[in-house]
Amino acid sequence: RPWNLSLGAVPADDEHDLWEPSFASPTLSFQQLVITLALLSLTLVLLIVVLVSCARARCWPQCGWHAAHAAVHLDATQYHEVASCETRSSDLAPLAAYPTSGGVGGAGDLDDLWQISTGSGSGLPLLVQRSVARQVTLINIIGQGRFGEVWRGHWRGEPVAVKIFASFDEQSWFREVEIYQTVMLRHENVLGFIAADNKDNGTWTQLWLITEFMELGSLYDFLRRHVVSVQRGLEMCLNIATGLAHLHMDIVGTHGKPAIAHRDLKSKNVLIKQNGICVVGDLGLAVRYDATSNVLDLPETSKVGTKRYLAPEVLNDTLNVQYFEEFKRADIYALGLVIWEIATRSTPTGDNRSCPDYQLPYQSVVGSDPGFEDMRKVVGDQGIRPDCPAFWQLDPVLNSWLRVMKECWYENPSSRSTALRVKKSLGFLNQEVQSKPEIKTKLLA
């Protein structure tokens, strides 16, 4: 039974001239006691909520995109709420050091910008991305697709590419940004991601994805206009295979990288730098697999890749979507088609007088705009593969190149090469061409 402690003016005894406390009867009613306990409980709950909120506010920005796997479900507004959280001042210091006007010039600025990254190869801190995006000026449209538009832009005097998604395609924008933020993704043969942001132009919201600018455009556009030498063609194929091998590879460790399957590899999604190096881009349909946790991260979309480049098992709907290796094997099939495109525009001297006009894979069979059912019948039912000139088999280099292609587009997915094997085969073949004068002489004969 509760007691109330009160001070009473009661004489102690004759020996001590003191006042002692006395216990009085309880003064709180049962109703008052219940209210008091309820208030104490509410106070405790509020205190816990405040402590948890403070802990999240301190942890989330430091960990970036990957601290909370639930970031998959963030929308564009929540993305920028995260970006607006506390960010270390040291992250912004290199950015603040740049001049605020254009004309900086040179590749050093963007190269230095990479140093602001956390060091994990997963992109810049979110607040830095937003700051960079706000300083980009759009110049002109350089491409259009199902997602929206691609613009050439300038950031402090340097060219950048800006992929602009419509607001209704927010899911695709967020997915591609999320994939580009993957730890340890950065690679010479993978398109360099710079920043992401949303822009309100007064009428609607645009979703921006800013990347390196590729001066020579897509491989598709390049091959339509140019013919390359066999040696250069092999180097381009090696670049693409190397980029895909990096995506497919999983890196185990504290800053490990999950394996990534592209799912939409084609010549339009391969871009070429000014120095001729090819990079793999457009990761909007990619799927990730973390071998450590055995988690397969599929995009929340019903979209599939480009029909012309779909593997037989995708066209026949026999691909097991719960098995990550299946996605990698479908990528290899598409890689074989891209290699074929390059090979058909390669000549010993790079002279277009002896080279046929550019064609997409299967264009002679299904035309320029095939339907899904058209491709299923040709590739799946009839087992047709792209035509290869008979003279390729007569030359050791071209015949080896042809063998690499055929190992990519086998009907049985498990029989196809891996990206790493394709990379090694092309690397060996490229070294043979460069190191042996007799091979060069024969190619030029």
N, C-alpha and C positions, 0 to 999 in steps of 0.2 A: 504494500500500500504506500503511495507517494506521500511524502511529508514536505511541508513548507518550512524552510528555516527562516526564523525571524528573530529580531533582537528585542528582548523584553527587559524592562527595568525592574529586575528582581534582585533583592539583596542576597548575597551569597551566604555568608554566615557571620558569626560574631568575630571570627578571627581575621577575616580578610575584608577590607573595605573596597570590594570590587563589584563590578556588574558582570554577570554571566549571561550567555545566550540561553534562551529557553525554546523548546519546540512547541509550536502552535499547531493547531489542527489544519488539515489541507484546505486551501482556498480556491483551487482550480476545479471547475466542473468537468464532467466527462466530455462534454461537447467542446469545451475550450482545449482540452488535452488533445483531442483528435485533430482539431484545426492546427494546433502547434506542430504536431508530428507531420502533418501534411505539408506545411510550409517548409519544415526542415528537409523533407524528402525532395521537394521541388527545388530547393536551393542546391542540394547535392547533385541533382540531375543537371541543372544548368551549369554548375561548375565543371562537371565531366565533359559536357558538350563544348564549353569554351576551351578546355585543355586539348581535346581532340582536334578542334578547328585550328588552334595555334600550331599544333604539331604538323598537320597537313599543310598549312600555309608555308611552313619552313621547309618541309621535305619536298613538296611537289616540284617547285621550280628548279631545285638543285638536281633532281633526277631527270627532269625534262619529260619528253614524251613517253619514256619507257618505264618510269617509276610506277605508273598505274596502268596496268594492261587494260583497264576499263576505258582508257582513252579512245578505244575503237568506237565508242558510242557517243563521243562528244560531237556536237554540231559546230558550225562555224562560230557562233556566238560564244559558246563555252570554250572553244579553242583560244579565243582572244582573252577570255577571262583568265585562263591559265597563263597566257603570255603576259598579262598585266600584273601577275603576282610578283613578289619580291625577287629580284634578279641581282646577282652579285655585280657590284660596280666594276669589278675587274673584267667582266665579260664585255662591257661596253667601252672600255678604255681604248682598245685598238680602233674601234669604229669612230670614236670621237676624235681620234688623232688625224683622220683624213680631212682634206680640205672640203669645205661645204659647197664649192662650186665645181663645175665640170672642168674638163681639160686636163684631168690628171694623167690620162693616157697610160699605155703600157699594161702588161699583164700582171705587174707586181701587185696592184691594188686588190684584185680578186684573189690572187695567191695569198696575200697577207690576210684577207678576210677569212680564209679557211682556218687560220691560226686561232680565230676566236672560238672555234669549235671546242667542245669538251675534251677533244683528244681521242674520242672513241670512234671517230669516223662516221658519226650519225647525224651530222648537220650542226647548224648554229643554234645557240639558245633562242627560244621563241621570241623574246623581246627584241633581240638583235635582228631576227628575221623580219619582224614587223617594221623596225626602223629602216632597214634596207629597202623594203618594198615601198615605203612611203617616199623614197627618194628616186624611184624609177620613173623615167619619162618614156612613154610609148612613141615609137617612130612610125612604123608601118606594118601592115599585116603581111606575114610570110607564109601562112598556111591555115587551112581550115579542116575540121574533121567532125566526127560525131559528137565530140565533147564540147566544141566551141571553136575558138580561134587561137592562132599562135602569132604573137607580135614580136618584132625586133624592138628592143628598148635600150635605153642608156642608163647606167648607174654610175654617176660621177665620172662621166667621160668614157666609160667602158661599155661595150655591147653586151647585152644579156638577152635571153629569150624569155618571153612571158606567155605562158599558156593560160588562157582565160576560159574558165568554165561558167556556164550559165547557172544561176542560183538554183534552178530545179534539178541540176545534176550535182548537187552538193556531195552526195554519197561517193561519186566517182572521184571528185576533187580530194575529199578527205582520205579516201583509200590510197590514192597515189602519193599524197604527201606523207601518209603514215609509212608506206613502204620505203620512200626515200629517206625517212628518219631512222631506218633500221641500223643498228649498231654495226660498224665495220663494213658498211656498204660501199664507201667511196673507193673508186678504182679508176685507173686510166681509161679503161674500155667500158665504163658505165657512165652515163650522162651525169654530170655534176649538178647536184641540187644546191640552190642558194637560199631561197626563202619562199614562204607562203603567206598570203594575207587575203582579207576580203576588202573589197572597195565598193563604196556606195556612190554611184554616179548621179544620184538624185532621182533616178527613175527605177532602177533595180540594183541589186547587189551582184557584183562580179567577184568570182573566186579566182585568185591569182596563184600560179605556181611558177616561180622564177628559177631558171636554170642557166647553165653555160650557153653561150651562143655558138652555134656550129656554122661557120662561114660557108661551107660547101653544101649545106642543106642535107636532105635525106639521101640515102643510098639509091632509092628509087629514082629520084630526080637526077642524080648524078649519072647513073647508068643510062638513062634515056638520052643524055647529051654527050656522054663520053665513052670512049673505048680505052681499056687499060692494057698494059703488058701482062704477060702471064705472071711474071715476078710480082708486079704490083697487085694483081688479082689475088695471088696467094697470100700476100701480106694483109690485104683487106679481110680475107676469110679468117686468117689467124687472129686478127683483132677481134672479130665478132665472136669466134669460138672462145677466146680468152675471157671476154666480158661475160659470156654465158656461163663458162666454167666457174667464174667467181660468184655469180648469182647462185648457181647450184650447190656450191660448196658450203658446208656448215663448219663454223669455227667454234670449238669448245673452249670455254674459259670464262673468266670474270667478265670480260668485254667480248664475249663470243658473238658470232653471227649466225642466225638461223639460215637454213637453206631456203632459197627462193626459186620458184619456177615462174617464168615470164608469162606464158599462156597467150601471148599475142605477138610472137616474134615474126617479123616480116621486113622487107626492104624499106618500107616507109617508116619503120620504127628503129632503123639504124641510121645514125647521123654521122657526118664526117667533119672533122676539124680542119682548120686551115692547113695544118701540116700533113693532112691525109689520113690521120688515125681515125678509125671507125669506133663508135661507141654505141652501146645498146641503151635505148631510152623507152619512154612510155610504159611505166610499170603499173598502170591503173588496174589491170586485171590479174596482177601477180598473186601468188599464194605462197605463204611462208610455212615452214615446218621446223619446230624446235625439237631436236632429237633428245635433248636432255629431259624435257618434260613430256615428250611424246604428244605435243599439241600441234594440230594442223589448223592453221589460220586461213580460212577461206573467206573471200570477199562476200559481202552481203549483196550480191547482185546476180541476176539471171543471165547477164551478158556472157557471151563466149567470144573467142578470138575471131579473126578474119576468116571467112569461110574457105577461101582459096588455100589457106595455110593450115587448115585443121587436119590432124592426123586421122587415119582410118578409124581408130577406136573411138575418137570423138564423134566423127560423122555417123558411126554405127551405134553410138550410145552404149558402148561396152566398156568405157573407161571407168575404173573403180575410183570414185572421188574421195574415198577414205584412205587411199594408199598414195602417199606423196610421190613415190618413184614413177607412178603413171604420168603425172604432170611433167616431170623432167623428160621422160621419153617422148611425150608429145612435143616438147620444145625441140628435141633433137630432130624430129621429122621436119619441123619448120626450118631448122638450121640447114638441113640438107637442101631445101628449096632455095634458100637465100644464097648458099654457095653455088648452086646451079645458075642463078641469075648472074652472079659475078663471072663465072666461068664462060658463059655464053657471050659475054662482052669483053673477053680477054683474047688478045692475039699476041704472037711472039714479039711484035714490034710496037704494039699499041696503036696500030694503023687501022682506022675504021673502014678503009676500002675493002678489006678482006673479012669484015665482021658483019653478021646479019643484024637487022634492026632489033632493038630491045623488045623483049616480050616477057610478060608475067608468066609464072609457072602455070601450065595447063591452058594458056590463052588460046592455043591453036585448037583445043578440044572444046572448051566451054565458053570461049569468048571473054569479053572484058568485064562482065558483071554477072557471074554465075550465081544461081540460087543454092541453098543448102542441099536440096535434093539432087541437083545437078552434080555437085561435088561428091555426094555420097555414092551415086551410081558409078562415076568415073574412077574415083580413088578406092572406095570401099568394095563395091561389087565387081568391077572390072579389073581392079588392081593396076590401073595405068599409072605410069610415072613420067616425068618430063622427058622429052626427046633429047638424046645426046648424039652429037655428030659422030659418024663412024670413024673419022680420022683420029678422034681422041684416043681410041684403043691402040693406034699405031705408034703413038709417042709415049715413052716411059713416064714422063712428067704428067702429061695430060691424063694418061691412063690411071696413074696413082691418084690424081685429083678426082677422077670419076669414081674410083673405088671408095674414096672417103664419102662422097655423096650417097652412093648406093648403100653404104653401111648405116647411113642416117635414116633412110626412108624404107627400111624393111617393113613388111606387113606385120610381123610379130614384134610388138614393142620391146620385149625382153631381149631380142636379137640385135637391137640397134646399139650403136656406139654410145659412149658417154661423152659429155662435153669435154672432159679432161682428155679422153683418148683422141677426140677430133683435134683438140688443140695440139697435142703431141705429134700426131700424124702430119698436120699441116706445118708445124714448126720444123720437123725433120725434112719435109719436102722443100720447104722454103730455103733451108740451109743448103740442101743439095744444089738447088738452082744457083744460089749466090756463090758457093765455094768451088764449084766445078766448071771451069771454062768450057769444057766440051759440051756440057748440057746447055749453057747459054748459046754456044755456037749453033747447036742443033736447033734450038728454039728459033733462032734468027735466020736459019737457012731457008 
